[in-house]
Structures are given as C-alpha cells and as structure tokens.
Amino acid sequence: MPSQPAIVLPPAPAGHALTIRLTAATQAKPLLRALAALDLGDDLAVGFGWPFVQALSAKIEGLRAFPVYTTPEGPLPATQADVWVYVRATDPGTALAELLSLTRQLPGGLDFVEDQPVFTYAGGRDLTGYEDGTENPKADAALAAAFVADGPLAGSSFVAAQRWVHDLVRFAGMPGPEQDATIGRARKDNAELTEAPPSAHVKRTAQESYDPPAFMLRRSMPYGTAKEQGLYFVAYGADLDRFERVMRRMCGEEDGTVDALFRFSRPVTGGYYWCPAVADGKLDLRPMLPTGVDGLPDVEVPAS
C-alpha cells in the first residue's frame, strides 16, 4: 500500500506545521470530506488525532491521545488536536502559500491551534549547531521504522509532534565540553563521545538500546524568532509505543536519569496522529470509516 510521500522524503528547505481543533463535533464529517478530496503530492502530510477519530465514532488500532509525561521539574504539556498537517516547500513563502491554499478548502469555524513555520538550518543542524537526525534509519530500514507493514493499516504511519523551546542563551553559556556532553556528540565533527555521561541525549535516545528497538524516522526542523527559538520535533513510526519508550526514558521514568537536553530545552506542545496510506493520490480513509454513520458514505474512498 503506497504511503504518504512527504513522510519518507528528506526535510525540505522550509516547511509549515498546523494543528487543527474542531470547535463542534458536527465539523468532523465536513472536515473529513475536505481532506479526502486533497491531492497529496510529495509535499503534504496529513494526520488524524484520537479526538477526531472519536468524533466520527471510529477507531484506529494503536492510536491514542498524547499522554502527560513527567520530569522532576513537573509534567510536560499534552496539547492533542484533531488534525495535523505539514507542508514541505522550497522556501517559507511557498510553504505559507501552500498552507493557505489548503486551509481555504476546509470548512469554516475550525480552530487553528499551532501554526508553526520551520526551516532547515546549516545543512540539517539544530540551532545549537549540532547535527540533527544522525541516527535516522536509511533506505528499507527507514520504511520499516516509519510505516505499518501489514494488516488493515498497512502503509500508514503514526507521528508524534512536539514543539521544543530552547534557551539558547543558557546553552551558549556552557563551556564547549559541557555542550558536547549534554548532546553526547562533538559539534565540530558530529562524532559520538566514547565517554558521554548517562544523561547525554544520545545515550538516552539510542534507538537500538531499547527492547524491542525503538527505531523512528525523524523529520524535525528548527524554528525561531527574536523572542523564541527551538525545534519542531516530528517522529514517524509503525506504532506509538516506540516514541513513548524513548520519551519516558528521557524523562527519567526508567532509571531516574533525566536527559540533559532538559537543561536548556523543554517541549511546550505534544500530539499523536495517524497518517493514512494513499490510494490514487488521495488519503486512503477506509480504515477510519465506521459503518452505519449517517453521511460518511458521501466521502470519496479510493477503490480497492
């Protein structure tokens, strides 16, 4: 089953993420119809959150609301929305134009919650200057990590999206060796430190160190203004369990060691979404369409 192309393609120079929340349950069907009519192409990813699926009286196995994770400094926010869309583009202006074209095709009265432009920085680095996504699986391994392999959800993917706010002033105030120890890599050549502390981000998130392994395909990108800077974290997986295992270890729930990343960065949003497979260039919504719900047969569904 073909998957959404925007998921597996490498990050583009620019992008724009948008989360959408229903303001009334009656908006679910019109919104579904509008999204079902979209031509996906290579530069648009679409995901549905648990509240949206619930509003349709449907069910997607493995989809759930974003949980509340807790660190010693307090809980991390869960800002679960109904729909998540992500646009890839060659430049910020094109990303915005494509997003506006999409939103004009949607029914009115929706709440556009998180509206975040993102960009590629220094050839794929975070704003701290460290390379991002070094441990991403490649080729067939990337497909195996990102997409459901078989069954009714074959070709679809689950995505975790979080916006992290960096304190770049605090990070810049750390001596260079301390910065490297926080990340677990040397910024100058991206080499993993052989004696990185247990709290180093690389040590906390090594995907092969989990049982079972927690491989995901990350497509995170920086964002920023003069007031606020950070990373828009996006991770696609064949299930959400792998993300949860990583996040809980980062928070120290596994062994009491909190990821050093929290010394200068913290997520301020968080949501889980299911990204359907594609048929004939459109979202394959068959796994989400409940039987006997009035009106849903009007949704155009690609033929088998």
TORTI-799141 format. One record per residue (C-alpha): residue in one letter; x, y, z. Coordinates in steps of 0.001 Angstrom, whole numbers, plus 500000, padded with zeros to 6 digits. Each point is the difference from the previous one (the first is absolute). Layout:
! TORTI-799141
AXYZ ...
This chain:
! TORTI-799141
M500000500000500000 P501558503370498981 S500845502312502899 Q499891503769500217 P503094501108498019 A500711503027502213 I500757497696502915 V502954498190498474 L501460502880497980 P502877501874501676 P499271503339501657 A499460502814497510 P501608503437500412 A496800501286501612 G496735498739501410 H496868500930501899 A498188497941502635 L496389500579501009 T497830498308502581 I496235500311499708 R497383499597502707 L496275499598499479 T497830502565501734 A496954497745499611 A499658496271499388 T497831500738496947 Q503079501337498207 A501632496552499888 K498218498685496894 P500382503166497878 L503670500190500962 L500489496342499101 R498379500542496610 A502236502994499291 L503162498126500940 A498899496941498020 A499840502180496873 L503601501245500302 D502671498892497561 L502861498986502283 G502946500417497642 D503512499929501460 D499802503002502292 L497014499467502285 A499635497691502994 V496661499619501801 G499291498302503307 F496865499427502086 G499949500196503783 W498112497770502415 P497349502683500779 F499139500305496302 V499691496247499563 Q497793499899503100 A497791502757498565 L499334497693497043 S499216497078502334 A502891498216498313 K503101498219501275 I503603499697498845 E501837497214501800 G503005501416501834 L498927503643499841 R499548501803503301 A500156503470501477 F503392501436500850 P500756499101503635 V501369502228502733 Y503677499266500546 T501579501090503259 T503502501184500892 P501299500949503471 E499261503616499042 G496378499236499204 P497743498615497271 L500494500610496307 P497041501451498101 A497656497903497891 T498270502157497381 Q498234497352497970 A498096501395497007 D497665498403497454 V502013500309496790 W503660500650499203 V501264501167496623 Y503545500630498899 V501102501740496814 R503460499603498438 A501256502787497735 T503007501582498356 D499654503225501995 P497856501465502825 G497822502041497656 T499085496960497936 A499309498000503161 L497565502645501215 A498336500299496589 E499473496237499855 L498619499951503531 L497597502848499251 S498831498215496861 L499245496956502131 T498191501855502791 R497753501776497492 Q498652496597499009 L498975499166503571 P496657500764501647 G499763503161502080 G500021500357503768 L502983497736500677 D502579500929502614 F503509500240498566 V501938499267503159 E503688499634499202 D501099501879496906 Q503744499511499726 P502373500875497144 V503250498006500044 F503212500009497996 T503205498109499313 Y503032501482501736 A503684499553499109 G499446496900497910 G497880498127502512 R501120501256503384 D498047501027503058 L500351503640501039 T502523498837502602 G502282499131497079 Y499799496227500429 E498941497724497148 D496453498717500366 G498709496581498971 T503417498327499793 E498630496645501143 N497060499957497591 P499613496579498348 K500701499942496276 A498414498453496890 D497922496877500776 A500696500378503726 A498392503448499889 L496868498591498383 A499819497198502567 A500341502505502850 A497486502528498713 F497144497967498537 V497627497242501046 A501061496929498033 D496772498024499649 G496383499670501035 P497233502566499504 L502359502886500872 A502760498932497579 G501803502979498501 S498829502395502683 S502144501589502685 F499678501433503482 V501634503336500733 A500989501772503210 A500324503782499679 Q501420502286502679 R501237503567500013 W503078500399502208 V501108503443501213 H503746500432500404 D501746502335502428 L502833500749497617 V501493502616502320 R500341497406502738 F501419497473497570 A502512502524498636 G501118500655503581 M501141496403500412 P503674499241499252 G500505498100496742 P500772496645501674 E496834500327502097 Q497939500682496887 D501428496896498342 A499324497931503134 T496401501241500057 I499380498800496451 G502429497063500068 R501736501024496769 A502814502324499012 R498576502966498173 K503095500416497789 D499764496594498307 N496755498432501337 A501964497058501441 E498273498260502894 L501922500417503264 T501409496692501215 E499702501107503616 A496780502003499873 P498170500121503344 P496844497884500461 S497911503185499813 A501278500937496516 H497176500296497513 V501602497457497661 K500264497477502848 R496402500536501093 T498556499627496506 A502170497331498316 Q497229498230498102 E501761496632499867 S500382499920503796 Y496294499360500625 D498318496622500205 P498463499804497493 P502002502613498036 A498337503390499683 F500917500999496461 M498125503018498640 L500387502254496976 R500537503517501288 R499235503041497891 S500596502771502545 M500802503570498938 P501005503189501830 Y497803503049500366 G500574503386501528 T499425503707500443 A501873502620502006 K497825499056502980 E499966496195499830 Q502024497266498342 G499888496247500042 L499340496763498160 Y496767498697498531 F500414496295500695 V498323497528497639 A500462496226500266 Y498193497438497841 G499667496404501144 A498180496764499278 D498496500417503483 L499984502534502821 D501519497648502571 R503526500660498765 F499671503757500487 E498555499495503461 R502888497780501072 V502500502639498926 M498094502869501592 R499577498232503317 R503715499244500162 M500800503623499161 C497772501089502885 G501837497680502391 E497068497652500583 E502081496953499077 D503054500419502237 G499834503442501615 T502457501600497543 V498462502969498205 D501159500900496511 A502462502907500144 L498057501613497158 F497573501251502646 R502752502233501361 F499381502464497188 S496884498828498136 R496470498920500785 P496966498998497915 V497009502316500114 T497667497969497766 G499395496328499272 G497628497969497856 Y499609496566498392 Y498504499525496540 W499280497189497557 C501091500648496411 P497972497834497582 A501458498246496979 V499308501385496531 A497942498616497124 D499752501746496636 G501778503033501430 K497475500541502797 L499761498960503643 D498818496424500375 L497412500539502722 R498441496546499942 P501522498918503354 M498373503000501686 L496540499878498455 P497555498426502465 T497035498158498576 G496533501380500366 V500936503577500874 D497639502282498136 G501688502062497304 L503396498314499900 P499243498006496845 D500159503373498240 V503747500029500656 E501821499000496842 V501990496854500716 P502531498636497494 A499059496647498524 S501843496897501197 
